[in-house]
Amino acid sequence: MPATNPMVKLEADEFCDDTDLVTNLVTKQKARLERAY
């Protein structure tokens, strides 16, 4: 997962024990990237 945003990486590290939260975070990040293009 490319964490170009330091805050995103912090959130991912913080919730690394909860797969659902990480998956949700990645899904949101993918949605943001798709909107950017």
Sequence and secondary structure as in RCSB ss.txt:
>XXXX:A:sequence
MPATNPMVKLEADEFCDDTDLVTNLVTKQKARLERAY
>XXXX:A:secstr
    SHHHHHHHHHTTT HHHHHHHHHHHHHHHHHH 
